[in-house]
Amino acid sequence: MIFNRTEKEEKAYLMDIIALLAANIEQMDKAIEDKSKDVMEHKLYLWENLSELDRAEKSAVRQIVTQQVAASESLAEKKKRYRKMIVHVRSKPVPHARQ
């Protein structure tokens, strides 16, 4: 099945895909930054209120921090894969479309 009949169409499609990947990377950067701020806020809350919190509250805050860190790490790995795709796609010549 041929989607793009000419090399020009294929290059335009490729540029659209690269733009989508780049936009997703930007969104991931923002999400990672937001999660990082949340982690810092929760750690600060825990530190400032350590003596006032009971065992369950401390555990809940620590669990939130752990989940946020895991989510950030997952996004960072995904972002790394997307960057690899962009580099890989840009390093390969576009094959000629069949006539």
C-alpha positions in Angstrom: 0.0 0.0 0.0 1.4 3.4 -1.0 0.4 6.4 0.9 2.5 9.0 -0.7 3.0 8.8 -4.5 5.8 11.2 -4.9 9.1 11.9 -3.0 7.8 15.4 -2.3 4.7 14.0 -0.6 6.8 11.5 1.3 9.1 14.3 2.5 6.2 16.4 3.6 4.7 13.5 5.5 8.0 12.8 7.1 8.3 16.4 8.3 4.8 16.2 9.7 5.8 13.1 11.7 9.0 14.8 13.0 6.9 17.8 14.0 4.5 15.6 15.9 7.4 13.9 17.7 8.9 17.2 18.6 5.6 18.5 19.9 5.2 15.4 22.1 8.7 15.9 23.4 7.8 19.4 24.4 4.7 18.2 26.2 6.8 15.5 28.0 9.3 18.2 29.1 6.5 20.2 30.6 4.9 17.2 32.3 8.3 16.2 33.8 8.9 19.7 35.0 5.4 19.8 36.6 6.0 16.4 38.3 9.3 17.6 39.5 7.7 20.6 41.1 5.1 18.4 42.7 7.7 16.1 44.2 9.6 19.0 45.6 6.4 20.5 47.2 5.5 17.1 48.7 9.0 16.6 50.1 8.9 20.1 51.5 5.5 19.5 53.1 6.8 16.2 54.6 9.9 17.9 55.9 8.1 20.9 57.4 5.3 18.7 59.0 7.3 15.6 59.9 6.6 15.8 63.6 2.9 16.6 63.2 2.1 13.8 60.7 1.1 10.4 61.8 2.5 7.2 60.2 -0.3 6.9 57.6 0.1 10.5 56.4 3.8 10.1 56.1 3.4 6.9 54.2 0.8 8.5 51.9 3.1 11.5 51.1 6.0 9.1 50.4 3.9 7.0 48.2 2.8 10.1 46.2 6.5 11.1 45.8 7.5 7.6 44.7 4.7 7.5 42.1 5.6 11.0 40.7 9.2 10.0 40.4 8.3 6.8 38.6 6.0 8.6 36.2 8.8 11.2 35.5 11.3 8.4 34.8 8.8 6.7 32.5 8.3 10.0 30.6 12.0 10.6 30.4 12.5 7.1 28.8 9.7 7.8 26.3 11.2 11.2 25.5 14.6 9.5 24.9 12.9 7.0 22.5 11.2 9.8 20.6 14.5 11.7 20.2 16.1 8.6 18.9 13.3 8.3 16.3 13.9 11.8 15.2 17.7 11.3 14.9 17.2 8.0 13.1 14.6 9.4 10.7 16.8 12.4 9.8 19.9 10.3 9.3 18.2 8.0 6.7 17.6 9.2 3.1 14.0 9.2 2.1 13.3 6.2 -0.3 12.0 7.1 -3.7 8.3 6.6 -4.0 7.1 4.1 -6.6 5.6 5.5 -9.7 
